[in-house]
Each structure stands twice: as C-alpha cells, then as structure tokens.
Amino acid sequence: MDSLISIIVPIYNAEKYLHQCIESILSQTYKNLEIILINDGSTDNSLNICNYYKSIDSRIIVIDKPNEGVSATRNLGIRIAKGDYIGFVDADDYIEKNMFEVLLTKIKNDKSQLCAMTLYIVNNYGKGKFIYKNNNMISGNEALKQLLLLKFPTSVWAYLYSKKVIKKNYFNEEIHFFEDFEFNYRILSTIDKVSICDLKLYNYRTHGNSTNSQKINDRRITCLKICDSIKKDLENKGRDIVKIAVYFRAHLLISVIASLSKSKNADDKYFKIVCKKSRDIIWDIIFSNYVPLRYKILILVFSINPKFFSKIIKLIKYRKQN
C-alpha cells in the first residue's frame, strides 16, 4: 500500500506530553506518512519540541501560527494536507505503533470511505470505552444513527478519512464544544460505507485542562448551535432519524446545564440562553422515546425556573459533601 497518510496534530501548550505523542507517530509500522505539527500560539516549549523532530525526520512539517483554537488549526491542516487519507492525533495523546496500518488496511479491503475505531484506551489503564460492537462494515446511515445516540465515536482522532470525503468538509470555527461531533455528523451524512475497527489502538489522556472539565463560558455555549442545524438538516432531507436526533439534542443541553451548575456566579446571559433553548425543545424531549426520564425532568425544571434548578443542584452537592 503506497497511499500517503497525512496526520494532523494541533498543538497548544502540550510540552508535557508532546514527545510521547510525536514518538508514537514516528514509530508507526506504516511509513508513508506526512506529519503536520501545527503550533497554535503555544507559550511553552512546544514549538521547540516540534522543530527538533522536524530536524530529524523529513516527513514532518511544522507550522507556527497565532492562537485561533483547535477548529481553525485543524482546518489549516486539512487545507495543506497532501495525503490520500487524513487522520488526527491530539497532542496530549499517543497511538499504538500499528494504528494507521490497521485502519488503512480495513479501508482498502472494504473499499470504504473511512474507518472508525470504536474502542480506545483511557489514561493508560487499559480500559477501552465500549461504543459500538461491530468489527465489520456498516452503512453511513447506520453510523449516523449510532452517532446521534452517542454510541459511535464522536472524536475525529477515532477516524481515518479518505481525502475525497474530508476535503469537502471543514470544521465550523464558530463552534468550540462538540465541534468534533458536528464535523463527523456532516461527514457521515454524505458517505455510503464505514469500516469498523474494534482494536484498542488510541491512547486517550484526560486531565484537568481538558474541554470537558471547563465551566460555562462563551466558547462552550456555542455548541447549542448544533441543535438547530441538525434538526433543520434532517427535516430538509426527510430522514427517518429526526426522532433519534432528539436524544442528542437533549444530551447536549444537559451538558451545558451541567457546566452552569459547576460555575459560581455565572452570568445571567447564560441562564437566559439555556432556558430559552430548553423551552424551545421541551415538547420534543417530553414525548421522545429515546430521551431518558432523568433528562426530561432536569430540562423541564430548568425550563421553568433555571435559578431554582441551580439551587437544587447546589443543595444536592452540599449534602453529598457533608
């Protein structure tokens, strides 16, 4: 297999983990790689680390630019990538040495447009997160259904994409939370075949600086734009999975409500935005067979009185601590 694989690594203040990340890519059993390291305005030693590896391996391209966020950084990588296939690795993670060889082999054998990894390793503990049990090939429509139920990989590092697919899609730079989901939603909406790999080939690292641990802010709340865009897209296409999408819309809303509950003295504007969104979709949620009862109750209470909801959450936390 002589296909070129471009690997895009967005980097922001990742010096603690960057050596391990780059070394894991360089040691891949599949050698025909283009490794694009993009320093997104780091203030630590990340750029020097990138330049060191560039000096010892001609496959590495280093780009240094002002901080713009992960979506803009990945988009730049997609634009300059020359590979027949494109993959992503986060700078604080690392990969098994045969990952890209396995993914490309499955794509070639299945004649599919991408391969998704449905298991991965978390924090070196050897535990893979079960998402979707199937080591064969499924349709893009089936993958889309599973994605909307959050039973399919949402992160872009879990995929190897054909250039023909990915060059038609770029990240929405106005969305800063769940941006991977929104990107993969558009990808899976347009393809026929998806290869599945259920080997644990990606090592994902969680830590206190991760996006999922952040409190409410302007960037985090941008994810609510996804609710409306997905609903509109499915209705326009007449898809039968519009009802399934209600589950994801509810989950997205709950994630933002959870961020609000973590935040002390959150600005009233956030409560107003989330309250309006709760009221906009409450009836879809209440009558959905896909949305859990606990989601329905939480969103209903929040839509009626968000401040009262926050007091309940704080009271529950206080009792648990005492």
LUMVEXDO-346913 format. One record per residue (C-alpha): residue number from 0; residue in three letters; x, y, z. Coordinates in steps of 0.2 Angstrom, whole numbers. Example, Ala and Ser with C-alpha at 12.3 -4.5 7.8 and 13.67 -1.06 7.14 Angstrom:
2
+------+------+-------+-------+-------+
: resi : resn :     x :     y :     z :
+------+------+-------+-------+-------+
:    0 :  Ala :    62 :   -22 :    39 :
:    1 :  Ser :    68 :    -5 :    36 :
+------+------+-------+-------+-------+
REM end
This chain:
322
+------+------+-------+-------+-------+
: resi : resn :     x :     y :     z :
+------+------+-------+-------+-------+
:    0 :  Met :     0 :     0 :     0 :
:    1 :  Asp :     8 :    16 :    -6 :
:    2 :  Ser :    -5 :    28 :    -1 :
:    3 :  Leu :     1 :    44 :     8 :
:    4 :  Ile :    -7 :    47 :    25 :
:    5 :  Ser :    -7 :    65 :    32 :
:    6 :  Ile :    -8 :    66 :    51 :
:    7 :  Ile :   -13 :    82 :    58 :
:    8 :  Val :    -8 :    87 :    76 :
:    9 :  Pro :   -15 :   103 :    83 :
:   10 :  Ile :    -4 :   109 :    97 :
:   11 :  Tyr :    -7 :   121 :   111 :
:   12 :  Asn :     5 :   121 :   127 :
:   13 :  Ala :     7 :   102 :   126 :
:   14 :  Glu :    26 :   101 :   131 :
:   15 :  Lys :    22 :    89 :   145 :
:   16 :  Tyr :    15 :    75 :   133 :
:   17 :  Leu :    21 :    81 :   116 :
:   18 :  His :    37 :    70 :   115 :
:   19 :  Gln :    27 :    54 :   118 :
:   20 :  Cys :    14 :    59 :   105 :
:   21 :  Ile :    26 :    63 :    91 :
:   22 :  Glu :    37 :    47 :    95 :
:   23 :  Ser :    21 :    36 :    94 :
:   24 :  Ile :    18 :    43 :    76 :
:   25 :  Leu :    36 :    42 :    70 :
:   26 :  Ser :    36 :    23 :    76 :
:   27 :  Gln :    21 :    18 :    65 :
:   28 :  Thr :    23 :     2 :    56 :
:   29 :  Tyr :    16 :    11 :    41 :
:   30 :  Lys :    29 :    23 :    35 :
:   31 :  Asn :    22 :    33 :    21 :
:   32 :  Leu :    16 :    47 :    32 :
:   33 :  Glu :    15 :    66 :    31 :
:   34 :  Ile :    16 :    73 :    49 :
:   35 :  Ile :     9 :    90 :    51 :
:   36 :  Leu :    13 :    98 :    68 :
:   37 :  Ile :     3 :   115 :    70 :
:   38 :  Asn :     8 :   125 :    85 :
:   39 :  Asp :    -7 :   136 :    89 :
:   40 :  Gly :     1 :   150 :    98 :
:   41 :  Ser :     9 :   140 :   112 :
:   42 :  Thr :    18 :   149 :   126 :
:   43 :  Asp :    28 :   134 :   132 :
:   44 :  Asn :    42 :   124 :   124 :
:   45 :  Ser :    30 :   115 :   112 :
:   46 :  Leu :    37 :   124 :    96 :
:   47 :  Asn :    55 :   120 :   100 :
:   48 :  Ile :    50 :   102 :   103 :
:   49 :  Cys :    41 :   102 :    85 :
:   50 :  Asn :    57 :   109 :    77 :
:   51 :  Tyr :    68 :    96 :    85 :
:   52 :  Tyr :    58 :    82 :    77 :
:   53 :  Lys :    57 :    91 :    61 :
:   54 :  Ser :    76 :    92 :    61 :
:   55 :  Ile :    77 :    73 :    62 :
:   56 :  Asp :    63 :    67 :    51 :
:   57 :  Ser :    59 :    74 :    34 :
:   58 :  Arg :    41 :    68 :    35 :
:   59 :  Ile :    37 :    82 :    47 :
:   60 :  Ile :    30 :    99 :    43 :
:   61 :  Val :    30 :   112 :    57 :
:   62 :  Ile :    18 :   127 :    56 :
:   63 :  Asp :    18 :   141 :    69 :
:   64 :  Lys :     4 :   152 :    70 :
:   65 :  Pro :    -6 :   164 :    82 :
:   66 :  Asn :   -18 :   155 :    94 :
:   67 :  Glu :   -35 :   153 :    85 :
:   68 :  Gly :   -42 :   137 :    93 :
:   69 :  Val :   -42 :   119 :    88 :
:   70 :  Ser :   -55 :   120 :    74 :
:   71 :  Ala :   -46 :   133 :    64 :
:   72 :  Thr :   -30 :   124 :    67 :
:   73 :  Arg :   -37 :   108 :    60 :
:   74 :  Asn :   -44 :   117 :    45 :
:   75 :  Leu :   -27 :   123 :    41 :
:   76 :  Gly :   -20 :   106 :    42 :
:   77 :  Ile :   -34 :    99 :    30 :
:   78 :  Arg :   -30 :   113 :    18 :
:   79 :  Ile :   -12 :   109 :    16 :
:   80 :  Ala :   -13 :    90 :    18 :
:   81 :  Lys :    -7 :    81 :     3 :
:   82 :  Gly :   -12 :    63 :     9 :
:   83 :  Asp :   -24 :    51 :     0 :
:   84 :  Tyr :   -30 :    49 :    18 :
:   85 :  Ile :   -31 :    61 :    33 :
:   86 :  Gly :   -31 :    57 :    52 :
:   87 :  Phe :   -29 :    67 :    68 :
:   88 :  Val :   -20 :    64 :    84 :
:   89 :  Asp :   -22 :    76 :    99 :
:   90 :  Ala :    -5 :    82 :   106 :
:   91 :  Asp :    -8 :    75 :   123 :
:   92 :  Asp :   -12 :    58 :   117 :
:   93 :  Tyr :    -2 :    44 :   109 :
:   94 :  Ile :    -6 :    29 :    97 :
:   95 :  Glu :    -1 :    11 :    96 :
:   96 :  Lys :    13 :     8 :    83 :
:   97 :  Asn :     1 :    -2 :    70 :
:   98 :  Met :   -14 :    10 :    71 :
:   99 :  Phe :   -13 :    18 :    54 :
:  100 :  Glu :    -8 :     2 :    45 :
:  101 :  Val :   -23 :    -7 :    53 :
:  102 :  Leu :   -35 :     7 :    48 :
:  103 :  Leu :   -29 :     9 :    31 :
:  104 :  Thr :   -29 :   -10 :    28 :
:  105 :  Lys :   -48 :   -10 :    33 :
:  106 :  Ile :   -52 :     4 :    21 :
:  107 :  Lys :   -43 :    -4 :     7 :
:  108 :  Asn :   -51 :   -21 :    10 :
:  109 :  Asp :   -69 :   -14 :    12 :
:  110 :  Lys :   -67 :    -1 :    -1 :
:  111 :  Ser :   -75 :    11 :    11 :
:  112 :  Gln :   -73 :    30 :    13 :
:  113 :  Leu :   -67 :    30 :    31 :
:  114 :  Cys :   -63 :    18 :    46 :
:  115 :  Ala :   -69 :    22 :    64 :
:  116 :  Met :   -61 :    15 :    80 :
:  117 :  Thr :   -74 :    10 :    92 :
:  118 :  Leu :   -63 :     6 :   107 :
:  119 :  Tyr :   -49 :    16 :   115 :
:  120 :  Ile :   -38 :    16 :   130 :
:  121 :  Val :   -40 :    29 :   144 :
:  122 :  Asn :   -26 :    36 :   155 :
:  123 :  Asn :   -15 :    21 :   152 :
:  124 :  Tyr :   -27 :     9 :   162 :
:  125 :  Gly :   -30 :    -2 :   148 :
:  126 :  Lys :   -49 :     1 :   149 :
:  127 :  Gly :   -57 :     3 :   132 :
:  128 :  Lys :   -73 :    13 :   131 :
:  129 :  Phe :   -87 :     2 :   123 :
:  130 :  Ile :   -96 :    12 :   110 :
:  131 :  Tyr :  -102 :     1 :    96 :
:  132 :  Lys :   -98 :   -18 :    94 :
:  133 :  Asn :   -95 :   -22 :    76 :
:  134 :  Asn :   -79 :   -26 :    68 :
:  135 :  Asn :   -86 :   -27 :    50 :
:  136 :  Met :   -93 :   -13 :    39 :
:  137 :  Ile :  -109 :    -3 :    41 :
:  138 :  Ser :  -118 :    10 :    30 :
:  139 :  Gly :  -116 :    28 :    33 :
:  140 :  Asn :  -134 :    30 :    38 :
:  141 :  Glu :  -132 :    17 :    51 :
:  142 :  Ala :  -116 :    25 :    58 :
:  143 :  Leu :  -126 :    42 :    58 :
:  144 :  Lys :  -140 :    34 :    69 :
:  145 :  Gln :  -127 :    27 :    81 :
:  146 :  Leu :  -118 :    44 :    82 :
:  147 :  Leu :  -134 :    53 :    86 :
:  148 :  Leu :  -137 :    41 :   100 :
:  149 :  Leu :  -119 :    43 :   106 :
:  150 :  Lys :  -115 :    25 :   103 :
:  151 :  Phe :  -102 :    29 :    89 :
:  152 :  Pro :   -86 :    38 :    90 :
:  153 :  Thr :   -88 :    57 :    91 :
:  154 :  Ser :   -69 :    62 :    91 :
:  155 :  Val :   -60 :    65 :    75 :
:  156 :  Trp :   -45 :    56 :    81 :
:  157 :  Ala :   -55 :    40 :    81 :
:  158 :  Tyr :   -56 :    40 :    62 :
:  159 :  Leu :   -45 :    39 :    46 :
:  160 :  Tyr :   -54 :    48 :    32 :
:  161 :  Ser :   -52 :    47 :    13 :
:  162 :  Lys :   -46 :    63 :     6 :
:  163 :  Lys :   -61 :    64 :    -6 :
:  164 :  Val :   -73 :    64 :     9 :
:  165 :  Ile :   -63 :    76 :    21 :
:  166 :  Lys :   -58 :    89 :     8 :
:  167 :  Lys :   -77 :    93 :     6 :
:  168 :  Asn :   -79 :    97 :    24 :
:  169 :  Tyr :   -71 :   108 :    36 :
:  170 :  Phe :   -73 :   112 :    55 :
:  171 :  Asn :   -86 :   125 :    59 :
:  172 :  Glu :   -75 :   138 :    68 :
:  173 :  Glu :   -89 :   146 :    77 :
:  174 :  Ile :   -92 :   130 :    87 :
:  175 :  His :   -80 :   127 :   101 :
:  176 :  Phe :   -88 :   112 :   111 :
:  177 :  Phe :   -94 :    96 :   102 :
:  178 :  Glu :   -86 :   103 :    87 :
:  179 :  Asp :   -79 :    85 :    83 :
:  180 :  Phe :   -97 :    78 :    84 :
:  181 :  Glu :  -104 :    92 :    72 :
:  182 :  Phe :   -90 :    88 :    59 :
:  183 :  Asn :   -92 :    70 :    60 :
:  184 :  Tyr :  -111 :    72 :    58 :
:  185 :  Arg :  -108 :    81 :    41 :
:  186 :  Ile :   -96 :    68 :    36 :
:  187 :  Leu :  -107 :    53 :    40 :
:  188 :  Ser :  -122 :    61 :    31 :
:  189 :  Thr :  -113 :    60 :    15 :
:  190 :  Ile :  -105 :    43 :    14 :
:  191 :  Asp :  -110 :    25 :     9 :
:  192 :  Lys :   -98 :    14 :    18 :
:  193 :  Val :   -89 :    15 :    35 :
:  194 :  Ser :   -76 :     2 :    41 :
:  195 :  Ile :   -76 :    -3 :    59 :
:  196 :  Cys :   -60 :    -7 :    70 :
:  197 :  Asp :   -63 :   -13 :    87 :
:  198 :  Leu :   -45 :   -14 :    92 :
:  199 :  Lys :   -38 :    -3 :   106 :
:  200 :  Leu :   -26 :     7 :    96 :
:  201 :  Tyr :   -28 :    25 :   103 :
:  202 :  Asn :   -22 :    31 :   120 :
:  203 :  Tyr :   -33 :    45 :   126 :
:  204 :  Arg :   -27 :    55 :   141 :
:  205 :  Thr :   -39 :    65 :   152 :
:  206 :  His :   -33 :    79 :   163 :
:  207 :  Gly :   -39 :    95 :   172 :
:  208 :  Asn :   -36 :   106 :   157 :
:  209 :  Ser :   -47 :    96 :   145 :
:  210 :  Thr :   -63 :   105 :   137 :
:  211 :  Asn :   -75 :    93 :   146 :
:  212 :  Ser :   -69 :    99 :   163 :
:  213 :  Gln :   -72 :   118 :   159 :
:  214 :  Lys :   -86 :   128 :   167 :
:  215 :  Ile :   -98 :   139 :   157 :
:  216 :  Asn :   -91 :   152 :   145 :
:  217 :  Asp :   -94 :   160 :   128 :
:  218 :  Arg :   -85 :   147 :   119 :
:  219 :  Arg :   -93 :   132 :   127 :
:  220 :  Ile :  -111 :   138 :   125 :
:  221 :  Thr :  -108 :   139 :   106 :
:  222 :  Cys :  -112 :   120 :   105 :
:  223 :  Leu :  -130 :   124 :   106 :
:  224 :  Lys :  -130 :   130 :    88 :
:  225 :  Ile :  -128 :   112 :    84 :
:  226 :  Cys :  -146 :   108 :    90 :
:  227 :  Asp :  -154 :   119 :    77 :
:  228 :  Ser :  -143 :   115 :    62 :
:  229 :  Ile :  -145 :    96 :    65 :
:  230 :  Lys :  -164 :    97 :    66 :
:  231 :  Lys :  -165 :   108 :    51 :
:  232 :  Asp :  -154 :    97 :    41 :
:  233 :  Leu :  -163 :    81 :    45 :
:  234 :  Glu :  -180 :    88 :    41 :
:  235 :  Asn :  -174 :    95 :    24 :
:  236 :  Lys :  -168 :    78 :    19 :
:  237 :  Gly :  -183 :    69 :    25 :
:  238 :  Arg :  -173 :    57 :    36 :
:  239 :  Asp :  -182 :    45 :    47 :
:  240 :  Ile :  -169 :    48 :    61 :
:  241 :  Val :  -175 :    65 :    65 :
:  242 :  Lys :  -183 :    57 :    81 :
:  243 :  Ile :  -167 :    49 :    86 :
:  244 :  Ala :  -158 :    66 :    85 :
:  245 :  Val :  -169 :    72 :    99 :
:  246 :  Tyr :  -158 :    61 :   111 :
:  247 :  Phe :  -143 :    70 :   106 :
:  248 :  Arg :  -151 :    87 :   107 :
:  249 :  Ala :  -156 :    83 :   125 :
:  250 :  His :  -139 :    77 :   130 :
:  251 :  Leu :  -131 :    92 :   123 :
:  252 :  Leu :  -142 :   103 :   133 :
:  253 :  Ile :  -139 :    93 :   149 :
:  254 :  Ser :  -120 :    95 :   146 :
:  255 :  Val :  -122 :   114 :   146 :
:  256 :  Ile :  -134 :   114 :   161 :
:  257 :  Ala :  -120 :   104 :   170 :
:  258 :  Ser :  -107 :   117 :   165 :
:  259 :  Leu :  -119 :   130 :   173 :
:  260 :  Ser :  -121 :   120 :   189 :
:  261 :  Lys :  -102 :   120 :   191 :
:  262 :  Ser :  -100 :   138 :   188 :
:  263 :  Lys :  -101 :   150 :   203 :
:  264 :  Asn :  -109 :   167 :   199 :
:  265 :  Ala :  -112 :   163 :   181 :
:  266 :  Asp :  -118 :   177 :   170 :
:  267 :  Asp :  -137 :   179 :   169 :
:  268 :  Lys :  -135 :   179 :   150 :
:  269 :  Tyr :  -130 :   160 :   150 :
:  270 :  Phe :  -146 :   156 :   161 :
:  271 :  Lys :  -157 :   165 :   148 :
:  272 :  Ile :  -149 :   157 :   133 :
:  273 :  Val :  -150 :   139 :   140 :
:  274 :  Cys :  -168 :   142 :   147 :
:  275 :  Lys :  -174 :   148 :   130 :
:  276 :  Lys :  -166 :   133 :   122 :
:  277 :  Ser :  -174 :   122 :   135 :
:  278 :  Arg :  -191 :   129 :   131 :
:  279 :  Asp :  -189 :   128 :   113 :
:  280 :  Ile :  -186 :   109 :   113 :
:  281 :  Ile :  -195 :   103 :   129 :
:  282 :  Trp :  -210 :    96 :   120 :
:  283 :  Asp :  -199 :    86 :   108 :
:  284 :  Ile :  -190 :    79 :   123 :
:  285 :  Ile :  -205 :    76 :   134 :
:  286 :  Phe :  -213 :    65 :   120 :
:  287 :  Ser :  -197 :    56 :   114 :
:  288 :  Asn :  -195 :    38 :   117 :
:  289 :  Tyr :  -176 :    40 :   116 :
:  290 :  Val :  -173 :    53 :   130 :
:  291 :  Pro :  -171 :    46 :   147 :
:  292 :  Leu :  -183 :    51 :   161 :
:  293 :  Arg :  -170 :    60 :   171 :
:  294 :  Tyr :  -165 :    71 :   156 :
:  295 :  Lys :  -184 :    75 :   154 :
:  296 :  Ile :  -185 :    80 :   172 :
:  297 :  Leu :  -170 :    90 :   173 :
:  298 :  Ile :  -173 :   100 :   157 :
:  299 :  Leu :  -191 :   103 :   162 :
:  300 :  Val :  -187 :   110 :   179 :
:  301 :  Phe :  -173 :   121 :   171 :
:  302 :  Ser :  -185 :   127 :   158 :
:  303 :  Ile :  -197 :   133 :   172 :
:  304 :  Asn :  -185 :   141 :   183 :
:  305 :  Pro :  -166 :   140 :   180 :
:  306 :  Lys :  -161 :   149 :   196 :
:  307 :  Phe :  -172 :   137 :   206 :
:  308 :  Phe :  -164 :   122 :   197 :
:  309 :  Ser :  -146 :   129 :   201 :
:  310 :  Lys :  -151 :   130 :   220 :
:  311 :  Ile :  -157 :   112 :   220 :
:  312 :  Ile :  -140 :   106 :   212 :
:  313 :  Lys :  -130 :   116 :   225 :
:  314 :  Leu :  -140 :   109 :   239 :
:  315 :  Ile :  -138 :    91 :   232 :
:  316 :  Lys :  -119 :    94 :   231 :
:  317 :  Tyr :  -118 :   101 :   249 :
:  318 :  Arg :  -127 :    86 :   256 :
:  319 :  Lys :  -115 :    74 :   247 :
:  320 :  Gln :  -100 :    84 :   254 :
:  321 :  Asn :  -107 :    83 :   272 :
+------+------+-------+-------+-------+
REM end
